[in-house]
Amino acid sequence: MSAVLEFPIKKDEFTTFNPATGKEIARIKTFSPAEVLAAVEASRAVWQVWRITPFAERSRIVMRAREIILEEMDEIARLISDEMGKPVAEGYSAEIVPVLDLMQYFARKTEKLLKPRKVDIGLLGLMGRTSKIVYQPLGVVAIISPWNFPFSIPLGEVVMALMAGNTVVLKPSELTPLVGKKIAEIFEKAGLPKDVLQVVTGDGRTGAALVDAAPDKIMFTGSVETGKKIAENAAKSLTPVVLELGGKDPMIVFADADLEKASSAAVWGAFTNSGQACSSVERLYVEQTVAAKFTELVVKKTQALRQSVGSEETTDVGSMITEDQLKIVEDHVRDFLLSGAEILTGGERNSKFEGTFFEPTVITGADNSMRGMREETFGPTLPIAVFEDEKEAVSLANDTDFGLTASVWTGDISKGKRVAEKIRAGTVTVNEVLYTHGIGQTPWGGFKNSGYGRTHGLEGLMELVAPQHIHVNRFTFVPDVWWFGYSKNAIETFRTMARTFSSGSVLKSIKMIPTFLRRLRELMK
Ligand code: NAD
């Protein structure tokens, strides 16, 4: 069913809908390129103050924002469900709970994680020099985010950027602008100074204007197609970008796995958020000998899922986000059938509801030549293929353009870890699935077309600072032997240095002392 518009919208407005009902929720302002530029300029101006605001004060504000979320969590979970279609249960479990943990972690730990670091510079250290790294904030961080986790994805990045001393301009998805605006409202209530966090709403054009406004860093989460456009446009101003893009994540189930657990994980991993998670199980490979038993468990558990509007507390699987997204799922399912795969349950739009619902669908007889095993489906499908041995499992899992996450299921942990390290993906879990974006302490990001750079963890924090090297020489009473005044003697010193000093060995370097002293005398004449 198509979205219902009650009144024509104004030129500088767009509409947000409830995908479960198709009903309009609100009219939202579209920020023009000039307004976006003004937001970035205001952000840069206030950065001069925010960058020197003590960690304790940044932390206090983040912890206050955290308290506000706790106070308002029922309203927030409902808003996420209404605007995005996910079950209200997942509004709590997948958005509020993990981001609250991330907030307390970075509020408490950022100062320590960014503590200046002394660098061991070897023999130069014996010559009166020291090196340390200090981590400087970057300036204005632009966060461009998707609709599928409209609260936890942008909010986690906002918190990390602010704690690192940056100011932020956030462009939420045009499909979930109210959740984006809610993030700004929370920080305003928490006492964050004006303009330190601004939210600019609008579609891809507003996002493009934000890139063109040359912020100091862009944290982008979204599709491969948009990621490539952003990287290209950002290159014009040499703005560094982190790209968190799509996935086609495999789950490998070995015969020695706990099949009860693995089948429940497969069903949750494939159908949570209606399959609209970048790290959803999009391809499942099961060892031939247990394939029949495992598939039977998966089908039984899928058929027990309750699909309904997300606002009902017992809904397991909600609606999809848009008609376009649902059509991709229909296309892939059709292609599976035409290519000889079999649908064991689901396979159709769920017309019991007004909005964009697709039945949780289990497919067998899939193989890697099929479209639904190669392109991101981003919907509630679980295609199952079989493998004979470990080597084949690894090769099938790696046969993809993506590399976001993967999971390996086995009773033998050392085998699990061995296989995990052979898979080209940013995160590989053993006997776990999907959820590690929810562990803010660990890095998140992909290999191959799933993007580059990292969010979360120390690695993600490092994306939000510029390491600055401070080098000090305390032996100012002697010149450096490599300074001007080159001579035969200088060349001899450099040759000796190449043989001794450059070995890094103190013992060998003792041999260079006579040549070195001759060179110093020459320079100090
Ligand atoms: P999208 O690429 O359509 O949009 C993402 C954001 O980019 C939106 O805010 C959009 O308005 C903006 N945008 C669009 N065109 C732009 C342009 N030219 N310049 C600047 N901004 C522009 O993605 P989506 O449909 O919102 O999200 C779904 C995709 O996100 C899926 O592919 C999914 O796998 C991926 N995703 C990845 C991760 C991850 O962590 N790797 C997490 C969630 C979602």
Boltz pocket constraint, residues with backbone or C-beta under 6 A from the ligand:
constraints:
  - pocket:
      binder: B
      contacts: [[A, 144], [A, 145], [A, 146], [A, 147], [A, 148], [A, 149], [A, 153], [A, 171], [A, 172], [A, 173], [A, 174], [A, 202], [A, 203], [A, 204], [A, 205], [A, 206], [A, 207], [A, 208], [A, 209], [A, 211], [A, 221], [A, 222], [A, 223], [A, 224], [A, 225], [A, 226], [A, 227], [A, 229], [A, 230], [A, 243], [A, 244], [A, 245], [A, 246], [A, 247], [A, 277], [A, 278], [A, 279], [A, 376], [A, 378], [A, 404], [A, 446], [A, 450], [A, 451]]
      max_distance: 6.0
